[in-house]
């Protein structure tokens, strides 16, 4: 006859109500449950670290420009405004597309903070990772870079630290002289590093009046890439209507070639003649924006030709992140 199983003792109640520290996966969970960390609080921590946030910049002023600076623009900066103002000894906080040596952040000798945007992040939430870097930068000794780190799963996000009502105005640079103060006097390895970085930067310009729209120069043809915040299905329908009507271009020699997704937003892309500058495309882009608004307002079913156009645009769509 089978032996009766003795009732197993229930796991002890957690002995802490504060933050549970991270320990080895096979170690007892510090919460006091009696289970291994990986089967207790480590499970939620691992999930939080890997779960991808589709729109990490949603809710920030200038979301489209945040995405553009993360994915499209080589050299740009934007001043950031913190909720409650700047801490003592920190004269400014500046977002930068990239910093020397791929540093996550830098505290200048004068206490100013530069926060790098185009770095690899440790979790699936870029906003949380950047907020953690920013917080550490604010307390780093002046004159030092900020090393990479791992944000707490329940740590603040940029949306918790930045003033949502402050304007976000990117400044596109022709090079990376913003890395150092008095760049014109740089010598030695600093000057050589700047020269290499500048040589690799693709000429880029922001289109005034259109959030998220950037012109760039390429060897054979130029491009306009416009990060939009419109709902994807509605936007693709509108682009299909314009494409079928022959009004999706930006003038002679230009062509809407497709789109890609980046951080939850859709980015239409146009090929431009190599002779078409950022100033040349600004007017046609503004006129296209007006046509797009009209197409977005339509709820009529797509015609057969519009469906074919939509299929072509969808087939050429890729996802960057």
Number of C-alpha atoms within 10 A of each C-alpha: 3 4 5 6 6 6 6 6 6 8 10 11 10 12 10 11 7 7 10 15 12 15 15 11 15 12 13 17 23 20 20 17 18 16 17 18 24 19 13 18 20 20 13 12 17 13 13 17 19 13 11 15 17 15 17 21 22 20 11 20 18 19 21 25 26 26 24 26 24 20 16 22 24 24 25 22 22 21 17 21 19 18 14 9 12 14 11 8 12 18 11 17 21 17 21 26 26 25 23 17 8 15 18 27 30 28 23 19 12 12 22 18 27 31 27 23 25 20 18 11 18 16 21 17 22 24 23 26 26 23 21 20 22 25 13 17 26 23 15 18 15 18 14 14 21 22 13 18 13 13 20 17 17 11 11 17 20 23 19 15 17 18 17 17 10 15 14 17 15 20 13 19 17 14 19 24 18 16 17 16 11 9 14 9 9 15 11 7 9 14 15 12 15 20 14 11 15 17 9 10 15 17 18 23 22 25 21 15 11 17 19 24 23 25 26 20 20 14 7 9 14 21 25 28 22 25 27 24 16 13 12 15 11 15 19 22 23 24 25 27 24 20 20 17 12 9 17 21 19 21 14 8 11 19 19 20 16 20 22 20 17 22 23 21 22 24 26 22 20 19 19 26 17 15 10 16 16 20 13 10 18 21 15 14 21 16 11 18 13 12 16 18 12 12 19 18 10 13 10 7 9 16 12 10 14 20 16 15 22 22 15 14 21 15 11 11 17 14 13 10 13
